[in-house]
């Protein structure tokens, strides 16, 4: 086919059609760009009877419902006090949310700390399990069989998942996973952390616990090296587990050269033992929780979110790895202001969601925001 002769007159009607199509295409392009990411405040501090909302966890159920948990802190923003575990649900991928519903609290207005949500779905039964902590000492678990609308009475499992010499404990926060391949298929793994006393100081350590019988019983798994903390776990293509952890090596008498970046360890036996720590130079952090997630739409792709700064909890950033975390060539700023904890989710249409603590420039983190965006937006 030859080139079009631009000297040939084009009928006026065609010219108008061409112009309309050009403008329409431009507007479509602008609207797509402008609409990503979509974001909305899910929890706002000072609303619904709570002073502060913190510590988000996000999960997509088998029925396509988004569940967004967090800690509802009644009287202050402190980590300990009158704190309840609260939940909102969304049936339209985060466009709208139900009213806040406290799913567990103790002691009315007593200073009982309920928190550190770390839910996981049993893909075989559809049951949603929710491990959490009481006063960062006791470990409890409850479940829902109706897409998060109602919850069972919590059962305490502390003796099964906590060593006698541990003086502090936290599940997650974030999510657990269920293993999909190999010898340990079906195992539900819950990433956690605890502290031990060493030379009169409290030293943090990451660990996991798991269930091989659909939640009937829970067993303590292996621990990482010291100076690790809040962590999240993913399963790699060969069945290896990767634990990505908050890192205190730059503090408390550790190794400054190891500080300011995420600590990583691997397990070949479903979480019973863990490899020597590695430190990811790309995944910088200001000592804070982070989220890491398998991206099912792309084999060996991982997603990661955290406040990408070595000094300040701000600039929540989403990253993409195409080689199971060996490199992280893609990153995109999601929120420029104050930001801290986050939790990622992947939708069946390949879009991505992130629930994260956020605030305005120069201000505190005063809300928990949900954002949804496409892989195209992330990689542009």
N, C-alpha and C positions, 0 to 999 in steps of 0.2 A: 504494500500500500504506500502511495506517495504522500508527501507532506501536503497539508492543507494550504491552499493559496490564500493568504490573508488579504490579498488585494480584492478578492471577490466580495461584493457587497453581501452583507448578512441581513435578511429580512428583519424589520423593526421588531416584530413579535418575538423572533428568536433572540434578538439582542436583550429584550426585556427579560425573557426566560433565563438567559445566561446570567444576567445581573442578579436576578432573584435567587438563582441557585448558588451563585458565588457568595452572596450575603448570607444565605441560609447556612451554607457550609461554615462560614466564618463564625456565625453565631453559635452553631452547634459545637464547634471547636472551643469557643470561649466558654460556653456553658459547661462542657465536660470538664475543662480545666478548672473553672471556678467552683464546681461542685465537689471537687476532691481536695482533701478529704471532707466527707460529711462529719459533723461533730455536734454533740449535744451534751449538756450537763445532766448527768444521771442523779448524782447526789450533791446537794448544796449545803455547805456548813450553816448551822443555825436554823435548819428547817426540820419539821416533823418531830420536834421534841429532842433533837440531838444537837449538841454544841459543835461536834466535828465528825466527819466521816473519813476513815482512812483504811488502808490495806485492802485493795481491790482484788477480786478473783472473778474470772470470766470463763464461762463454759457454754458450748452449744450442745443442746440435747439431741437425741436421735429423732425427735419430732420437729426439730428446727427452731426450738425456743432458746433465746439467749437468757442466761441466768447471770446476774451481776450481784455478787456478794461484797460486803465490806464490814468493817467494824463501825458500829454506831456508838460514839463516845458521848455520854450523856452531859457531863458537866465541864469538860475541858478537852484539850487536844492531847493530853498526856497519854503515854502508853499504858498506864495502869490506873484503874478507877472503875466507875460504873460503866461498863462497856458491854454491848450486846452484839450478837451476830445478826445482820439484817440482809434482806434480799429484795431485788426488783427483777421482774421478768419482762421480756419483749418478744412478741410474736411476729414482728416485722423487721427483723435484722437490725434492731436498734433505733428505728425511726421514732418509736414511742415506747414508753415504759409504764408498767403498772405502778400503783402506789407502793411505797416502802412497807415491807412486812418484816417485823422482827421474828426470826425463826428460832432463836434460843437466847434466853437470858436467865440469870439467877439472882435471887435475893432482892427483887424489886429495886429499890434505890441503894442497895448495899454496894460497896466497892468490890464487885466481883468482875474480873476481867475475862470476858469470853471473846476469843478472836483467833487470828491466824488461820483463816479458812484455806483449805487445800482440797477442793472437790475432785472427784474422778468418776467417770462413767464406766460401768461394767457393760461392755458392748454386747455380751452374750445375753444379758437379762434386761438391759435398759435401765437398771437401777442406778440412781445417782447417789454416790457415797460422799459424805462430808466429814472428814477428820478435822478437828479443831482443838484448841487448848483452853484450859481454865487456869487463870492466874500464872500462865507460863510454867506450869508445874504438872498438872494432870492432862492426859490425852483422852479425848472422847471421840466417838464416831456415831453418826446417825445417817439415815438414808431416806430417799423419796422414791416412790414408785409411780407418781402421777405428775411427772414433768416439773417438779419443784413446787407444786401447790401446797403440799403438806409434808410433814417430816415425822419420822419415828422418834420415840423417846431415846435420847442419847445413851450410849453404853460406854462405860469407862474401860479403856484398854491399856492404861498406864503401865501396869506390871508386865505386859507383853512387849512393850516397845520402848521402854526407858530403863537404862542401867541404873544401879543403885547409887553410883557416885556422881551422877549428873545433877547439877544444882539449878538448871534453868532449861526450858524446852520450848520449841516453837515448831508447829507444822507449817510447811510452805514458807511464806504465803505464796499463793498462786494456784497451780493445779498439779494433780498427779496424772500419771499415764497408765494405760494398760498395754502390756507388751503384745506385739502382733506377730512375732515370728520366732522360730527356733524352739529350744527346749523349754523355755519359760513362757511360752504363749499363754495369754490369759492372766498372767500375774499383774496385779495392780500395785504400782510403786508410788509411794508418797515421799517426796523430798522434804527434809526437816533439818533442824539444827538444834544444838544443845550447848551447854557450857560445862566446863570442868574447872576445879580449883587447881592452880599451879603456882607455887611459891607465893601464896596469898592473893593471887590475881585470878579473875574470871577469864578464862580462855574459851573462845568460841570454836565449835567444830560442826561441820555439816555431816549429815547421815541420812539414811532412808529406812523406812519400814515397808512391809508389803503383805499382800494376801494372795494365796494360791487357791482359795476355796470360795471365791465369790463373796468375800467379806465375812464369812463365818468366824474366821480367826485371823489375827494379824501377828506378824513376826518381825522382830528387829533385824535389819540388814547391817551392812557395813558402814564405817565412818571414814571420812577423809582425814587428811593431816590437819593440824591445828591452824588457827587463824583463818578458818573458813566459816561461813555463816549462812544466811538465807540463800536457798538454792532452788534450781529447777532442773528437771531431767528430761532428756529426749532419747528415743531409741533410734540407732543408726541402721543402715540397710542390712548389715550383717548380724544384727541382733545385739551389738555392743551398746551399752548405755553410756551416755555422756552426762555428767553432772556439772552444771555451770554455777559457780558460787560467788557470793559476796566475799570480799577479801580484806582481811585485817593485817596482812603481812607488813604493811608500811607503818604499823603502829604497835604499841604495847610490847616493845622489845623485839619486834620481828625483823624482817629484812626490808629496808626502804627501797631497794632495787626491785622488789617484787610488788610494791604497793601501787595503787592507782589503776589497777587492771583486774579483770575477772580471772578467777582461779578455775581450772578445768581438770576433771579427773574422769577415768573410764573404768567400766566394769565389764568383764567377760562372763560373769556368772549370775546375771540377773540382779545385781546390787549387793551380793554378799560380801564382796571384797572390791577395793578400789585402787587404782594405780597411783603412782607418785604424782604430785601436783604439777600441772603445767600452768603457764600464765600467758593469757592472750593479749599481746601488745596492742591489738586494734580495739578491743572491747574495753575502753577506758571507763572508769567509774569514780564517783566521789564517796565510796563506801555506801552502797545502797542496794536494795533489792532490784532484780531485773527479771525479765521474762524471756524464755527461749522456747521455740515451738517447731515441730515438724510442719512443713508446708506440703500437704498431700498432693496438691495439683502438680508438683514438680519433684520427681525423685531426687533424693539427696540434697534437697533445698531445706534450709533452716531459716527461721525468722528470729530476730532478737530485738528487744526494746529496753532502753534504760535512759537515765539522764546522762548524756554523753559529755561528762566533764570530770576532771580529776580533782576539782576543788569545791564545786557548788552543785547542789541538787537543782538543776535547771536543764533546759534544752532536751526534752524527751525526744529520742531519736530511734527510728526503726531501721534495722539493717537486714540484709539478705546475704546468705551464703549459698553457693551452688555446689560446694564440695564438703558438706557435712561439718562445717565449722572450721575447716583448715584456713580458709580466707574469707573475708567479709568485704567484697568489692563494692557493694551497693549500700548506700545509706541515705536517709531522707529525714529532715527535721520535721517533726510532727507538732511540736509546741515549743516556742522560744522562751517562755517565761519560767517561773518556778515550777518544778515538776519532780516527782519522786517515783513511787511504786507504780508498777504497770502489770497488765495481764493481756496476752494476745490470744486471738482466736482466728481460725481459718474457716471460711464458708464454702459450701459445695460449689458455688459459682466462681471460686478462686479469689474472691475478694477477701480482705483481711480486716479484722477488727482489733481495736486496742482500747482497753479501759485503764485510765491512768489518773493519778493525782496531779492537779494542775492549779495554777493561779495566774494572776496578771503580772506583767513586768513590774518589778519593784515591790510586789506584795507577797503575801503568804500563799500557800497551797490551800485554796478555799473551796474546792469542789473536786468531784471525781467525774471525769469526762469520758464519754465513749466516742471514738472516731472510727469511721469505716472508709476504706480506700481500696483501689485496685492495684494489682501488680504493675500495671502500666504506669500508674502515678508514682509508685515506689521506684521504678527503674528508669524513669525519664531523666 
